[in-house]
């Protein structure tokens, strides 16, 4: 029997099998989409026979040392989208500084603001 110890997404290795809810392998981990500065897990880029596909974090049921267990059916897995773009977004904590109305609402309702990261 394989090791089914639950691990964090940060410990997920490239090449780990991705399984449907029924246990069918749909591909392997190509890379994890995340923003480690705010501990945000966005999803997984999956290498499949049809090319790269994206599995949203909400569709990941459990991550173990042996596999990623999704809540996808085989039909759902066949319809997965390709990863889109190369955008990286960062939280902008300075967005709501100042005395303007937008800044006030941002502070009062603890609204997060995201901005595009400039090419470095």
N, C-alpha and C positions, 0 to 999 in steps of 0.2 A: 504494500500500500504506500502511496506517495505521502509526503509530508504536507499536511493541510494547516500549518500554523498561520494564523492571521497576521498580516504585516501591514504597515502603513504604505500609502502610495509612494512616499519618498524612498522606500526600499525596493520598489518594483524594478526588476531587471529587464533590459531589452531581451526579446526572444521568449519571454514568458507566455505560455498559451493563454488565449482569451476564449472562454467558453460561453455558450448560450445557456439559458435556464435549463435546457434539456441535457446539457453536458456535451453538445457537439462543439468541436473546435472551429472557430470562425477565423482565426488568424493568430498572430503573435504581437506582442508589444513592440512597437517601433520606438515610441517615446511618450513620455508623460507630459501633458500640458498643464503647467502649474505656474504660480507666482510665489516662490518660496519666501519672499519678503513679508507676505501677509498670510502665509500658509493657506493658499487657495488652490484647490485641486479642481481643474476645469474638465479634464477628461483624458482620453488615451488615443493616440494615433496608432491604428492597428494595421499591420502588414498582412494583407489577404492575397489570395490568388488573383483577385480583380484589381489590385493596387491598394494604396493607402485608404483607409476609412477612419472616421471619427466616431468614438463612443463617448457620449457625454457622461460626466461624472454621476448624474442622476440615474444612469442606467447600470452603474456598477454596483453589484450587490455585496461582494466580498472579495478582498484581495488576500491571497495566501502565498506562501513560498512556492507552491506548485502551479497555481493558475489564478487568473482573474475570472471570477464568476459574475456574469452579467444577468440582468433580468430579461434579456432579449429572447424572443423566440427565433427559430431558424428563419422564418419569413421576415421578421424585423431586421435581423442581421444582414439579410440579402439587400435590404433597402438603405443601409447606412450611407450617410453622405461622405464625400471626400473632405479632408481638412481644407478649410478656406483661408487663404492669405497667410501672411507671415507677421501680422500685426502683434505687437506686444503692448499691453496697456498697463499703466501704473496708476495707483491711487494718487490723487492730488490733494494733500492735506491743507494746502494754502489757499484753495479755491474759495473758502468762505471767510477769509480774513477781511476786515474792513467793516464799514458801517452801512453798506448797501442792503436793500431789501432781500436780494438773493442770498447774500452772506448770512443775514439774520435767520432766514428760513432754513438754510443749510445747517447752522449751528443748533437751532431749536429742534429740528426733526432728525438730526444726526444723519443727514443725507450724505452718501458717499458720492464722490465725483471722480470720474476716470478721465485720463487724457492719454493721447497717443505718445508713445516713447519715440523720441527723435532718433534717427539713425546715428549710430556712434561711430 
